[in-house]
Amino acid sequence: MPFIFNRLSIGNQSGSQENSALVGVLLGSYAAAQLICSPLFGWVSDRISNRKWPMVWGLFAGGAAVIIFALATSFATLIVARVLQGVSAATVGTLGLAFLGDVYPEEELGKAYGVAMAGFSVGTLIGLPIGGALYQYAGYWTPFIASAAFIVCDMVARLLVIEKPVKDRAATSVTQASEERLTLEGANGGEEGVVVKDKEDNGEGSSGTHSTASDPRLRPRAKGR
């Protein structure tokens, strides 16, 4: 971002404090867009049958953001690009995690989520130095071209993904809910059985109490008879 500021003559070229504030605005616009759009796309994800195409459109927004960033002529244009990047991240991230929930069984879901989040971290970790090296050694346009190429490859890969049919998703949800209900009922039944057995061992069972009260030999004798 500082290189773009110098190219567009944005901010104070001799003072870093003003430039840091502008960078903060750009970072904040990305985070705000992602914060607003993530719950929205999560709500949409639960109500659509095809999660592949929204992810493709999200990547399309990310590609448009790269082009706008490369061709930016003002600070306002940079903000628009960052907002589009936030929308793209919210779309791909939210729907991607929902897609993993459809594909992997419940006992493997934690591992799948962990690998996916690690992939996000690895991309951020290696993307920044690679982008800086491309800018330094190959020119201004090279990082944007590389980013656009990666987005196109990602779009093609997501188009090739085979989604689980909606009826299979519903069947999986019903099966998981039934298993959880049976597990809870079994646990509750086991606890009740333990309580009843303890009462019977202590002579506090309902049948024992009834037989004691109904047997005349066990009734206390009245005085004066």
MARTOR-245721 format. One record per residue (C-alpha): residue in one letter; residue number from 1; x, y, z. Coordinates in pm, 1 decimal. Each point is the difference from the previous one (the first is absolute). Layout:
REC   residuo   num         c1         c2         c3
REC         A   NUM          X          Y          Z
...
***
This chain:
REC   residuo   num         c1         c2         c3
REC         M     1        0.0        0.0        0.0
REC         P     2      274.0      254.3       69.8
REC         F     3      127.5      -51.3     -355.2
REC         I     4     -344.7       75.4     -140.8
REC         F     5      -15.3      312.5      215.2
REC         N     6      328.7      118.3     -147.8
REC         R     7     -114.9      -84.0     -353.3
REC         L     8     -327.5      191.6       41.7
REC         S     9      156.0      276.8      211.7
REC         I    10     -243.2      -74.7      284.1
REC         G    11       72.7      120.2      351.1
REC         N    12      312.8      169.2      127.2
REC         Q    13      307.2     -127.2     -180.3
REC         S    14      230.6      111.0      281.2
REC         G    15     -214.0      -88.8      301.9
REC         S    16      -82.2     -357.1       87.6
REC         Q    17     -268.1       81.2      260.0
REC         E    18     -255.5      121.0     -254.2
REC         N    19       72.8     -292.1     -229.8
REC         S    20      -47.2     -243.2      289.7
REC         A    21     -343.9      147.9       62.5
REC         L    22      -94.2      -47.8     -365.7
REC         V    23      122.7     -360.1        6.2
REC         G    24     -212.7      -51.5      310.7
REC         V    25     -305.9      127.7     -186.1
REC         L    26       59.9     -246.3     -283.5
REC         L    27       50.2     -290.4      239.2
REC         G    28     -308.9      102.7      194.5
REC         S    29     -216.2       18.4     -311.9
REC         Y    30       93.5     -359.2      -84.3
REC         A    31      -77.0     -119.8      352.8
REC         A    32     -330.0      190.3       14.0
REC         A    33     -120.0     -149.7     -329.0
REC         Q    34       92.8     -348.8      116.8
REC         L    35     -168.1       55.1      337.8
REC         I    36     -326.6      110.7     -158.9
REC         C    37      -10.9     -255.8     -279.7
REC         S    38      107.6     -315.8      187.0
REC         P    39     -326.4      -40.6      198.8
REC         L    40     -199.0       93.5     -309.7
REC         F    41      160.0     -268.2     -214.7
REC         G    42      -29.0     -247.3      285.3
REC         W    43     -376.4       60.1        0.7
REC         V    44      -10.9      -35.9     -378.0
REC         S    45      206.1     -319.9       13.2
REC         D    46     -264.3     -174.2      212.7
REC         R    47     -274.2       85.3     -248.5
REC         I    48      149.1      -90.0     -337.5
REC         S    49       50.5     -334.9     -166.7
REC         N    50      315.0       91.4     -194.8
REC         R    51      294.2      144.0      193.1
REC         K    52      245.1      -21.5     -289.1
REC         W    53     -123.4      294.4     -206.2
REC         P    54       -6.7      254.6      284.4
REC         M    55      364.2      -86.7       70.3
REC         V    56       81.8       52.8     -368.0
REC         W    57     -169.1      340.3        6.9
REC         G    58      194.7       81.4      314.4
REC         L    59      324.1      -79.6     -180.4
REC         F    60     -120.8      213.8     -290.4
REC         A    61      -35.5      290.1      245.7
REC         G    62      354.6      -68.9      118.9
REC         G    63      127.8        9.2     -359.5
REC         A    64     -181.7      328.3      -61.0
REC         A    65      161.4      138.4      316.8
REC         V    66      346.0      -92.2     -130.9
REC         I    67      -66.2      179.4     -329.6
REC         I    68     -136.2      310.0      176.9
REC         F    69      298.5        0.5      233.8
REC         A    70      243.8      -17.6     -290.5
REC         L    71     -175.9      276.8     -195.2
REC         A    72      -80.6      221.5      298.7
REC         T    73       37.5      372.7      -48.1
REC         S    74     -116.8      127.2      340.3
REC         F    75      -32.4      -99.9      364.1
REC         A    76     -376.3      -48.8      -38.3
REC         T    77       66.0     -256.6     -273.5
REC         L    78      229.6     -188.9      235.6
REC         I    79     -275.6      -10.1      263.3
REC         V    80     -243.1     -145.9     -255.7
REC         A    81      254.9     -268.6      -86.8
REC         R    82       53.8      -88.7      365.1
REC         V    83     -375.0      -21.9       65.1
REC         L    84      -34.7     -240.4     -293.3
REC         Q    85      284.1     -206.9      141.3
REC         G    86     -181.5      -18.0      333.8
REC         V    87     -321.5     -111.3     -170.0
REC         S    88      193.4     -263.9     -192.0
REC         A    89      167.7     -131.8      314.1
REC         A    90     -333.5      -17.7      183.7
REC         T    91     -164.9     -188.0     -285.7
REC         V    92      274.7     -253.5      -63.8
REC         G    93       84.6      -53.7      366.7
REC         T    94     -355.0      -43.8      130.5
REC         L    95     -131.5     -214.2     -284.0
REC         G    96      322.6     -198.4      -12.5
REC         L    97      -34.7     -103.5      365.3
REC         A    98     -365.5      -87.9      -59.1
REC         F    99      107.0     -212.9     -295.9
REC         L   100      246.4     -188.1      220.3
REC         G   101     -284.0      -68.8      242.0
REC         D   102     -192.8     -164.8     -284.3
REC         V   103      286.3     -217.2     -121.3
REC         Y   104      174.0     -124.1      315.4
REC         P   105     -160.3     -215.7      270.3
REC         E   106      -43.2      148.3      343.5
REC         E   107      291.6     -190.2      155.0
REC         E   108      240.7      141.3     -263.0
REC         L   109     -139.9      351.6      -17.5
REC         G   110      236.8      152.5      255.4
REC         K   111      302.6     -122.7     -192.1
REC         A   112     -142.1      133.3     -328.8
REC         Y   113      -64.8      342.3      152.4
REC         G   114      350.6        6.1      145.8
REC         V   115      160.9      -74.5     -336.8
REC         A   116     -213.3      266.5     -169.7
REC         M   117       90.3      268.5      254.0
REC         A   118      366.0      -99.7      -23.3
REC         G   119      -25.8       50.0     -376.1
REC         F   120     -121.3      357.2       56.3
REC         S   121      296.1       66.7      228.2
REC         V   122      252.3     -154.0     -241.3
REC         G   123     -136.2      210.7     -287.5
REC         T   124       36.3      318.6      203.7
REC         L   125      344.2     -100.0      124.1
REC         I   126      155.1      -70.4     -339.5
REC         G   127     -211.4      237.2     -211.2
REC         L   128      132.8      321.7      150.8
REC         P   129      373.0      -64.0      -54.6
REC         I   130      -62.5     -147.6     -345.5
REC         G   131     -202.3      306.1      -98.4
REC         G   132      273.8      229.4      126.6
REC         A   133      267.2     -192.5     -188.6
REC         L   134     -203.3        7.7     -323.0
REC         Y   135      -44.8      374.8       33.5
REC         Q   136      367.1       58.9       68.3
REC         Y   137      147.5     -223.2     -269.1
REC         A   138     -271.3      -24.9     -266.4
REC         G   139     -177.3      333.5        9.4
REC         Y   140     -325.1      156.4      119.8
REC         W   141     -244.8     -209.4     -203.1
REC         T   142      141.2     -343.5       78.2
REC         P   143     -153.8      -50.7      348.5
REC         F   144     -345.4       86.6     -135.4
REC         I   145       38.8     -234.1     -296.7
REC         A   146      108.8     -282.7      231.4
REC         S   147     -296.4       64.9      231.7
REC         A   148     -244.0       -1.6     -291.0
REC         A   149      149.2     -325.7     -129.4
REC         F   150      -42.5     -167.4      338.9
REC         I   151     -362.4      118.7       18.9
REC         V   152      -75.8     -141.4     -346.3
REC         C   153      150.5     -337.2       99.5
REC         D   154     -206.1        2.3      319.4
REC         M   155     -318.4       73.4     -196.2
REC         V   156       65.2     -288.5     -237.6
REC         A   157       70.6     -236.9      289.7
REC         R   158     -323.7       95.6      175.7
REC         L   159     -197.3      -49.3     -319.4
REC         L   160      133.4     -356.4      -14.8
REC         V   161     -112.4      -77.2      355.0
REC         I   162     -284.4     -251.7       24.5
REC         E   163     -245.0      103.0      270.1
REC         K   164     -199.4     -238.4      213.7
REC         P   165     -368.6       -3.3     -108.1
REC         V   166     -246.8      182.9      221.6
REC         K   167     -186.4     -320.4       89.8
REC         D   168      326.9     -155.0      120.1
REC         R   169       67.3      306.1      214.7
REC         A   170     -345.8      -30.2      155.7
REC         A   171       43.6     -373.7       57.7
REC         T   172      335.2       60.3      167.9
REC         S   173     -149.4      266.7      225.6
REC         V   174     -290.1     -226.6       98.1
REC         T   175      235.4     -291.0       69.7
REC         Q   176      226.0      212.1      218.1
REC         A   177     -298.3      141.4      189.7
REC         S   178     -139.8     -351.1       58.0
REC         E   179      334.8     -126.5      126.0
REC         E   180       31.0      293.7      239.6
REC         R   181     -355.1      -56.4      128.1
REC         L   182       61.3     -371.7       54.0
REC         T   183      324.2       75.8      180.5
REC         L   184     -172.2      246.7      232.3
REC         E   185     -289.9     -239.5       63.8
REC         G   186      242.1     -281.9       76.1
REC         A   187      191.2      216.5      244.6
REC         N   188     -317.6      112.2      176.5
REC         G   189     -132.9     -357.4       12.3
REC         G   190      322.4     -121.2      153.9
REC         E   191      -15.4      264.5      272.3
REC         E   192     -362.1      -88.1       82.9
REC         G   193       88.5     -369.1       18.4
REC         V   194      277.7       71.2      247.4
REC         V   195     -233.6      206.6      219.2
REC         V   196     -271.0     -270.4       -0.7
REC         K   197      251.7     -270.5       86.9
REC         D   198      137.4      206.1      288.4
REC         K   199     -352.2       47.2      136.4
REC         E   200      -74.2     -369.3      -25.7
REC         D   201      322.5      -88.2      181.1
REC         N   202      -93.0      239.6      280.4
REC         G   203     -357.9     -133.5       28.2
REC         E   204     -146.0      321.0     -138.2
REC         G   205     -159.8     -144.2     -312.4
REC         S   206     -361.1       76.3      -70.0
REC         S   207      -98.1     -367.9        1.1
REC         G   208      168.1      -57.0      335.3
REC         T   209     -178.3      292.5      158.3
REC         H   210     -339.3     -116.5     -130.8
REC         S   211       41.4     -357.2      130.3
REC         T   212      103.1      122.3      346.0
REC         A   213     -302.8      222.4       31.8
REC         S   214     -246.0     -265.5     -122.4
REC         D   215      125.0     -291.8      216.6
REC         P   216     -200.1       -3.4      331.0
REC         R   217      273.1     -190.7      179.4
REC         L   218      239.0      289.9      -48.8
REC         R   219     -246.9      266.2      125.2
REC         P   220       71.2      142.9      346.7
REC         R   221     -244.2     -124.6      268.2
REC         A   222     -237.0      256.4      154.8
REC         K   223       27.3       61.6      374.6
REC         G   224     -276.0     -129.6      229.9
REC         R   225      -86.7     -308.1     -209.1
***
